[in-house]
């Protein structure tokens, strides 16, 4: 147990779906990983949440977030409904698929914010210092 914590502390995790956070929680907080293939089917390329297979039972997992593509598939009837008592709090990749939250109207505002951030902090590589 301890040697895994030591090893994990020296790994620089990439920012893909919070893998580093998930690994840290497993090593330090007693979290475990659960194989949900029986509910989701095989992940196409590493994440059943981003591009779920038709029929994936994501609602039974009560995810805290879901991709724009996944919620669109729920709306199309390609996936079963999400759990209404514990719905996802966040739709990630909401910039893909059907427009949500009037994103086109807010696009110019985001451009302005991003421009100001780059002017203030420089290249995005420096943003971790924010």
N, C-alpha and C positions, 0 to 999 in steps of 0.2 A: 504494500500500500504506500509506504513512505517513498520508496524509490520511484514510483509512478508520479508522485507529487513533485519530486525533485526534477525528474525528466520533463514533466509538463511545464514547470516554471521556466525552463530554458528554451521552450519552443515558441517561436513567433508565429502565432496563428493568423491565418488570413481572415478577412472580413467577409466570409461567404456564409450567409444564414447563421450567423452567430456561432459558428463551429467552435471557435476558441472559448466563448462563454459557456457553451454546452459542455465542452471537455473539462473546463475548470470546475463547473458545478458537479460533474461526475467525480472528479478527483478530490475535491475539497468539501463538498456539501452533501455528499451521500446520494446524489441523484443517480438514476440508472437509465439505461437505454432500453426501449421496448420495441420489439419487432412487431410492426403493425401491417406487415405485408398481407395478412389475411383480410384486412379491411381496405387497404389502398391498392393492392396489386403491386407489381414490381415498378419501382421508380424508373422512369425512362433514362435519366441522366444524373441522378443523385438527389433529387428532391421530389417527393410525391406532392408537395404543397404547391409548387410553381406550375406544374403541367400535369395535373392528375389524370389518371386513366378514367375513361367513362365508367360510371358505376362505383367509383371509389367512395367509401363511406366516411368522408371527412367529418360529418356531423357527429358521429359516434365518438370522435376524438376530441371534440370541443376545442378546436385550436384557437389560440388567442389572436392569431392573424391568418389571413388567407390571401392568395394571389387574386388579382383582378381576373385572370383567366379562369380560376377555379370558381369564383362566385358567379361569373358569367355562365359557366357550365351548369351550375345549380339553377340559375334562372332559365336556362334552356331545357332543363329536365334531364340533362346528360349525367348529372350527379344527384344523389338524394339530397333533400333539404338539409340545411345546417340546423343545429340544435337551437331552438328558439329561446330556451331558458338561459343558455350560455353562448350567445352568438359571438363571432369574431369581433374584436375591438378595432382591428385595423385591416385595411385592404392594401397589400403591398403590390408594387408594379401596377398601380392604378393608372399609370400613363399608357398602358396597353389595353387594347380591346375597347369596349363601349365607354364613352365618356362618362365620368362621374364627378360630382362636386364642381361642376362648371369649370373644369380645368382649362378650357380654351380661353375663357374670360380672364383667368388669373395668370396665364402664361407670361404676359408682359411684366407683371409684378414680380414673378420669379426671376425673369431675366435681369431686372433691376437689382434685386437682392443678390443674385449670384455675381453680377458685375461688381457690386460694392464689396462683397466678400473677397473676391480676387484682388481688387485694388487694395484692400486693407491688409490681407494676409498673404498675398502672392499666390504662387502655384498651389494647387490643392494638396500637394505633399506636405505643406506647412500647416494644414488645417487641424491636424491632431494637436497642435499647440493651443487651439482656441479653448 
